[in-house]
Amino acid sequence: MLASKRILLIIGGGIAAFKALDLIRRLRERGADVTPVLTRAGEEFVTPLSVSALAGRKVFRDLFDLTDEAEMGHIELSRSADLIVVAPATADLMAKMVGGLANDLASTLLLATDAPVLVAPAMNVRMWQHPATQRNIATLKADGIGFVGPESGDMACGEHGPGRMSEPLEIVAAVERALWAGPLAGKRVLVTSGPTHEPIDPVRYIANRSSGAQGTAIARALVALGAQVVFVTGPADVPPPDGAEVVRVRTAREMLHAVEAALPADAAIFAAAVADWHVTSASTSKIKKTKGGVPTLEFAENPDILATVSTMKSGRPGLVVGFAAETDDVIAHATAKRQRKGCDWIVANDVSEGTGIMGGTENDITLITMDGAEDWPRMSKGEVAARLADRIAQALA
Ligand code: C5P
């Protein structure tokens, strides 16, 4: 049910705009209050009169409509919504969102809003598959914009493939999911993930075998519980989770800066496998093989991001969770690590050869808190993530 939920519906210019009329009906049937905004191109496909008749209220069309500004400015219009839905979202409208343009009412509302945004793309299959559109979609996802569709099928233009706007009831289901207030709604959680790469020269680096799978699964589970997640990731093998703000870094020092910039947060989960050292003698040009012998690398210690954040004098997240990948005496080492680093919890795992954990799909962990050690059965990384996200929600409640 969407009782008393305020939805600002932006109708872009595409043949799928006719489905927006049914979408308005479906949303209102469930109790939502729909404020429609029609772009100039949208007006070519549906009339303002039919949109406002179905919405039961005025349709907003022009940024410079002074009456609207007197009644309700565009800032207020964009912020009074619980959710902004863009349906159909054209390639052009999404490109504007990526570029931060604000040259008409729809793009201005999308730039000015602090409400979550859900887009339902609709376009010709070639336009959808174009690298420019795909780049834009990746950027919007990284910015935390939600997507529903497009679906594959026959298109109005006679072609076949992805690009059809999702059906109104599917969009309604996505709206319900987007508005569902999970136990972590309103909480900001920082997650680090993946390995770091420490350069030796422009083409070589020191790395480790972390795939980023566990950190990504944790971020996804936190998003599913309604958290606002900032995901700071090194060069991982797995794609970042949808619905999180993604910050990509390479080195440990870059990761520390990104983490500091992302604070404050209610909780911080440090799942990244950060390199302990970087090469101080890193060369800016490729090191050549010479007859004189092998190069000597000099190392310096990397900043310990977990310890730095755990011991912050002010602005420390309420819950700081570290990971401990150990190969022997797991509980003893992890318990000592919790004390040494000053974090609240340590998720300890045995990554000895033969466990298949590093780079694998399963994990076998012990959760170390101030109350002691809790052994969890071996389970998939997704299940570990869901269980940990639940515990985090309980701790922040
Ligand atoms: O000391 P160790 O690397 O075993 O500690 C692991 C924990 O510390 C992980 O949570 C990891 O993300 C974090 N860490 C960090 N910065 C480092 C080294 C480790 O945040 N430089």
Boltz pocket constraint, residues with backbone or C-beta under 6 A from the ligand:
constraints:
  - pocket:
      binder: B
      contacts: [[A, 192], [A, 252], [A, 270], [A, 271], [A, 272], [A, 273], [A, 274], [A, 275], [A, 276], [A, 302], [A, 303], [A, 304], [A, 305], [A, 306], [A, 307], [A, 321], [A, 322], [A, 323], [A, 324], [A, 325]]
      max_distance: 6.0
